[in-house]
Amino acid sequence: MPDYALLTLPSANRVYGRDLARLALAELAVVAPVLHGQLNHSAEKVVGGVEYLLLDAEELDDHDVFLLSNLSATYALFRVGADGSFLPLPVGRLEYFGSDLITIQRYSGKTNEQFTHLMVNVAVALSAAARERSRQGLPVRLLDPVAGRGTSLNRGLMYGFDVAGIDLDGSDFEAYRLFLNTYLKDNRLSPKLEEAHIRKGPLTGARRFSLRIRRTQSVEVVRDDTTNTSEHFGARSFDVLVGDLPYGVHHGSTATGGLARAPGELVVSALPGWRRVMRSGAGLALAWNTKTFARDEFEDALRHAGFTVVDDASSFDHRVDRSITRGLVLATA
């Protein structure tokens, strides 16, 4: 008899929904080591025509229920009684803003919101640096080095993190600046917006905007090549790095004077700079199209840059469309 049951959240994305329970189990496996109660076994099962994740676990305390509440696929939690009955547990989601911060943006190429949530969760679970910052009452800092229009940054904001991003695409940079500033104003959060344009030196052409929210959270976004990340952000200043790498030319590197279609060149060129801005023990989760860059090459590049790779993250692989199978690499700094 299982001890707990997790009802999975319906997915608006039909293709992603087919893999939702499997991906949720993979996410849970990464999060399980930071639970106070030991998770002995978890499995997918249909009960009464409804899909659940059934958990064989020691007594879960409030900390554990809170973590399970914030998994990307969690809709409801239950304790399973001796007679097999499901007794609801209070779900406590960490939400510093309304859910529309995550859902309101609609545009071509947007990373699935549930998968973004999953990436942030596993990177945070791997990050000893994030846990230490939280223990000290300091804000966790998240970086997305291929930020696009801010899907990962918005998830970080929902968790109360300070967030930063860099992206080469000027239209994405402008779209996110406009969206976030407007959203915060519409919600009467009185953001303080500052902008800068670098006109001299090796970073000429780069732009930056920063926002202060409620005087407690910060947002910094740079328009520049991600290979210049360490030129814009301080050494050892981030606890979490999350990104969905390019499937085409959209976020390509200009390291060789032109956009690179595959993420391989981008990764090799950018990883040393990304490593410099991460604190010791920081967690990393990067998604990419496995059809364009072999997993073993990706993991070797991470190791060469000084990361410790988490083995067997292939359980997160899933099909996006005919030309894209999205994978995830996990590592710590």
N, C-alpha and C positions, 0 to 999 in steps of 0.2 A: 504494500500500500504506500503510495507517495505521500510526502508530508505537506507539499505545497503545490499549487497549480497557478500557472500564469496564462491568462487569456491574451492572445496576440491581437494587436491593433490591426484593423483592416487597412490594406494599402490601396491608395488611389492609383498606383502604378501597377497595371495588370501583370506585366512581365516580372517586376520585382516581387510582386505578391506571391508568385509561384515558389520563390525561394525564401520567403520571409521567415518561416519557422526554422529552416536550416541555418540561416544567417543569425537568427536570434540565439540559437544554441551555440554558435561559434562566438558570438559576442559575450554570452554568459560565461563561456569557458575562460575568456580573458579576464572578466570582471571577478570571477569566483575567488581568486586568491586574496582579494582585498575585503571579502566578506568576513565578519566575525565568526559566523557559524560555518561549519564545513559543508560544502556541497559534495555529496557522494556520487550522485548520478542525476542526469537530466535527459529527458526524451520527449519527442513529439508524440501526441496521441489525440485521436478524435474521440470526444466524449459527448454523447447525445447529439452527434452531427456537427459539433463545434470543435475547432482545433485548439488544443492547449499544449503548453509545455509543462510536463509533470516533473517535479523536483523532489529527489530524495535528499534531505538535508537535515543537519542538526538544527536545534532551535535558533530561529532567526530573530535578532534583536531589532530595535528601531533603526539603527544604522543600516542593517542589511535590507530591511523593508524599503527604506528610502532609496538605496542603490538599485534595487530591483524595480522600484517604481519609475526610475528614470532610464531604464533600458529603452532602446529605440523602438522596440516592438511591444512594450507593455501597454495593455488596455485596462486590465484588472488583475488583482491578486487574490488568492484564496488559500486559507489553511484547509487541508483535507482532514475531515473528521474520521474517527475510527470506523464509522459506518459508511464511509465513502462520500459523505455530504461535503459540499463546498461552502466554507464560511468566509465571507468577504473580509479582506484586510484593507485598512485605509491606504489609498494611493497618494503619496506626497510628492508631487512633481515640482522640480526646481524651475521656477519661471519668474524671472525678474521683469519680464515684459509680457504683453499679450501674445497669444499664439500667432496673430497676424504678422508679427515681425518675421516669422519663418515662412508663412504661407502666401503673403500678399503679392510677392514678386513672381511674375510669370514671364519667362523668356526662353527662347531656344537655347539648348545646351545647359540648362540649369541641372545641377546634380540632384538626384532624388533626395528629398529632405530627410527621409528615414535613414538612408545610407549615410548622409552627412552626420546625422545624430549618432549613428553607430560608430563612425570613424572617430568622432570627438570622444565618445565614451571609452573606446578601447585605448586611445592614446592617453587619456587621463588616468585610466586604471593602471597603465604601465609606468606612469610618471611618479617616481619617488619625490622628484622636485616639487610637483604640484601638491602632494600630500604634506610636504614640509612647509610649503608656503601657507597652506590652509591651517596647519597646526599653529603657525606663528601669527595667524590673523591677517596675513598679507594677501593681496589679490593674485590669483593665478593668471599667468600671461600666456596667451595663445597666439601663434603665428600661422597664417596661411600664406605660403610663398608663391602660390598661383591663385590669387584671391578672387579673380573674376568679379562678379557682382555681389560677393560677400555672403554666400550661403553659410560657409563655415564660421565666418566672423559673427553672423547673427546667432548661430547656435551658441557660440562662446558668450555672447552678450546675454542670452537667455539664462546662462549658468552664473552670471555675475562676474565673468572674467574681464580683464583688460585684453583687448584684441588688437592685432596689427596684421596688415597684409601688404603684399606687393604684387603688381601686375603690370604687364607691358601695354595692354590694350587701353587706349585713351578713352574709348567710348564706354567701356566697362567701369573705368575709374570715375568718369563723370556721372554715369547712371547710378552707381552706388552712393556717391557723395550726395546727389540730389535726393535719392530715395531715403537714405538714413536721416539726413537733416530734416526733410519734410516729415517723416514718420515721427521723429522725436518732438518736433514742434506741434504736430497735430495732437500728440498725446500730452501736451503741456509739460514737457520735461526740460524746457529751456536749455537746449544744448549750446555750448560755446564752440563755435566753428572757427578754426584758424587754417589759412591756406598759405602755401609757399611755392615758388617756382625757382628752381636752380638755374641760373643764367651763366655761370662761369665755372670753369674747372672740368674735371673728368666726368662729372655727373650732370653736365649741362643738358637741359631738356627734361630732367626729372621733375616731378611735381609731388606735392604732399598735401594731404589735409588731415587735420586732427580734430577730434570732438571730445569734450568733457560732458559726462552725463551724470546728473545728480551730484556732481562734485566727487563722485566715488569711482566711476568707471571711465576708462579712456579708450578711444579708437584712434589708430594711426594707419593711414593707407598711403602707399607710395605708388606713383606711376613710373615704373622703370623696369629694366631687365632684372629678373629674379637672381641672376648671377651676381648682382650688386647688393644683395640683401645685407651683407655685413658692413657695407658702406653706409647704410641708412639706419641700422639698429645696433644697439650696444652689444658687446660681447657678453655671453652668458646671461641673457636677459629674458629668455622664454622657457616656460615649463612644458609646453605642449606645442607640437608642430603637426598640422593636419592639412592635407591638400589632395585635390583630385587632378592629376596630371593631364596634360593635353592629349586629346585623341587625334588632333589634326594640327593645323598651324596656329590655332587661336591664341595659345599662350606660349608659343615657341620662343626659344632662346635666340638672341642675336649675337651669341658669343663668336660666331664665325662670319658675321657680317650679313647673315640672312636668317630667316625663320627656319627652324628645324621641324620637320613633320613628326618624327617619332620622338618619344620622350627620352630615349637613351642619351643623346648628346646633352639635352637639357639637364638630366639628372647628374651626369658625370661632371658637367661644368659647374652646377649650382651647389651640389652637396657640401663641398668644403666651407662655403660661406654660410650655409644653413647650420652646419655643425658649430661654427664659431659663435652663433647667437643663441645657442641652446645651453641651458644650465646642465651641470652634471646630474644625471639621473632623469633628465627630461624624456618624455614619451613622444614617439613619432608614429603616425599612420598616414601612408600615402597610397592612393588608389591610381590605377593606370590600366590601359588596355593591354592585356597579356599577349595579344596577337602582334604587337609591335615591338615588344621588348621582353626578352626571356627573364623569367623569375630569378634564375640563378645568377644572371648578369646583374640584375638590379640589386640583389642581395650582396653580391661581391662589391659593387660600387659603394654600398652603404658601409660595409666593413672597411673598405679602403679609406673612406672618409672619417673613420673613427667611431662608427656606431656599432652597437651590439645588436645583431639581428635576432628577432624572436622566431624560432623555427616553426615550420608547418602552419603558416598563415594561409595556405592554399584553400582551407575550408571556407574562406570568404569569397572565393571565385564564383561569379555568377554571370549569366548572359544578359547583355543589355539589348543588343540587336544582332543581326547576322554578321556584322563586321567587328563587333566589340564584345569581348569577354572581360569584364572588369575584375581585377584582382586587388589584393591589399597586401602591402608589406608593413610589418611592424618592427620597431626597433627602439632602443633606448640610447641616450647619449652618455 
